Each structure stands twice: as C-alpha cells, then as structure tokens.
Amino acid sequence: MSKVTKALKPPKKSILPWIGFSLLLILVDQITKLWVQARLDLGTVVEITSFFNLVYVLNPGAAFSFLADQEGWQKHFLAGVAVVASIVIIFMMRSSSHRKFAMFCLACILGGAIGNLIDRVAHGAVIDFLDFYIQNYHWPAFNVADIAITMGAIGLIVDELFFNKEHKAQPVKSQ
C-alpha cells in the first residue's frame, strides 16, 4: 500500500462500543417483551389512547406480517436471514468504524435483528405489542427491535445519500 493510500484511509476505531450499544438495544427489546408476556394474555388488546393500543401478538412472519400465513418454514428461513445479516453487519461495522452515524445505524439494525432472532428461536415467532391506528386502520403491530431496525435502515440510506464523503470523493472513471 502506498503512503498516499495510507494517508487517505481513515484510522480504524474499535467497534466494541457499538456492539455494546447493540447489546443495550437487545436488552431493552427483551425486557419490554418479557413485560408484555407477564402482563398480558396472548391476543389481549389494551386501549391506551384514541390512536394507540398495547397488544400481545406473535408474528411468525417478517416485517408487516409478510410470510405470516405460511406453514412454518419461514421461522427457519427468517432466523437464517437474521444470522447472515448480523454477520454481514459486523463486517460492515469493521470497515465503517470511523463513520459514527453509520455505526449508530448498523448497531441499531444489529440489535434489532438479534432481538427478533431471540424471539424466533425461543417462541417460533416474534413478540409484537405496539399497535398504532387511525380509526379502523391499524398499522401492523411492532416492537422495540422493529423500531431499531427501521431507524437504522432509514439512517443508513440518509447517510449514504448525504453524509458519506468516501463515495463522493471518488471520481467517475470514463471508458
């Protein structure tokens, strides 16, 4: 590697603080799910406001109940996807350790993926309990892990579009 390439490459930083943040998200996710299980019976709906309920549902599918109506194969498939995604995210974290916002987003996705993976392994489905609605239209119920995954994914898109100077600094090669 040339001296110029080394000078342009940002220094590697430890990913351990971000792994710790992912672990904190997993802990919060699992504690909230344990609380729901301890306080509500499966299928219970508790009206909190005119637009929000606490519910206790098991989602055997993916986001927005995608694949929930399948015969059970999706549990293993989605668990496998979570494992592979977690490994890929850790490798992405190692190469992006100098980019704080990207690391925050990746840590959110990692924590959410593992939080929901724990549910799939333990219960065969993900525990969802947050139910927002307008009149009779209910958004699919979700949980803390889903919030973390969604925030992380949106954040990564924003980061790539507006903040990632590494891609913008590279000139386009003409042929």
N, C-alpha and C positions, 0 to 999 in steps of 0.2 A: 504494500500500500504506500502510495507516495505521501510526502509531507503535506501537500496541498489537500489531498483527500482526507488525511487525518485531521487537519485543521478545520475542515468544513464539517466533519462529523461531530455531533454534539456528544458530550460525555455521558456514559451510561450511569443511570441512577438506580438505586435499589427499588425493586417492585414490592418489597415486603410491606411497607406502609399501606400500599394499595390492596394487597392481599388481606391485610388486617381490616381495611375498610369493607372489603367483600365479606369477610367473616362477621363483621358487625351487622351488615345487612341481612345475612343468613340468620343470625341470632334474633334480630328484630322480627323477621318474617316468621320464624318458627315459634317464637313466643306469642305473637298475635294469633297464629293458627291454633296453638295449644289453648289459648284463652277462649277462642271461639268454640273449640271442641268441648271445653269444660263448662261453658255457659249455655250453649245452645244445642238442641237436638238437631240431627240431620234433617234438613228441609225447613227448619224454622225461619220465619221472617219477623224481624222486629223493626217496626217503623220508628225512625229517629226524627226525620223531618219530612216535609212535603216532597222532597226530591231524593231522599237517601234512606236506605234500609240496611240493617245488618242481617245477613243471611248465613246459613251454613249449607253449602252445596259442595259436592265432589264433582270435579270436572275431569273426566277421563281423556279428554281431547287436549288440543293445544289452545293457543290464544283464541278468544271469542268462540270457544267450544268447537273449533274446527276439528274434525275427525271424532267427535264425542259419540257419534252414533254407530261407530264401528264395533266389531265383535271382540276387541281386546288386544289385538296385535299392536295397536298404536301405543300401548303402555311401554312395551319394549323398544319400539321404534323411537318414540319421543325421549325415552331415557337415554338411548344411544346417541341421539342428536345432542342432548344436553352434555353428555360426557365429551363428545368430539368438540362441541362448541367451547366447552371450558378449557380444553387443551389448546385449541387454536387461540383463544383469548389470552391465555398465559403467554404463548409465544408472541402474540401481538404486543402484550404489555412489555415484554423484554426488549422489543425493538422500538417501542414508543416511550420508554421510561422518562425521557426528557420533556415530554409534552403533557403538562399537568391536566389540562381539560380532557384530553383523550384518555389519560389514565383514569380519571374520575369516571368517565363514561364506560370504559372497559370494566372497571371494578364494579360498577352498578350492574352491568349485564352478567358478569361472572357470579356475583352474589345472588342475583335473581334466578339465574339458570340452576345454580346448585340448590337454592331454596326450594324450587319446584321439583328438582330431581329427588330431593329427600322425600317429598310427598309421594311421588310416583313409586319409589321403592317401598316406602312404609305403608301406603294406603292403596296403591294401584291407580291413584288419581290425585289431582291437585285440589287442595282445600281452598275454596274461594269464599269471600264473605262480605265484600264491599259491593253494594248494589245501588247505583245511581240511576235515576229515571226522571222522565218528564211525562206527566200524565200517565198513559198506559204503555209508553215506550221505555223499556228497561235496557240499559247498556248491559252487556254480559257481565256477570259478577267477576270480580278480580281480587287480588291480594297484594301484599307489600312487594313480593318478588316480581309480580307483573308490573308494578309501578317502576321498580328499579330497572327492569329490562327495557321498558318503554322510554323512560328518561334517558337511559344510556344509549339506546339506538338513535333517538332523535338528536341527542347531543353529538354523537359521532358524525351524523350527517351534517349538522351545523359546523362542527369542527373541520370536516373535510372541505366544505364549501367556502368557509370564511376565514378560518384560522390556521390551517395547515400550510405554512410557508414552504415546506420541503418540496411539495409538488409544484407550487407556483414558481419556484426559483429555477426549475429545470427548463431549459429552452426546448422548444419543439424541434425535432430533427426533420429536415426535409429530405426527400429522396431524389 
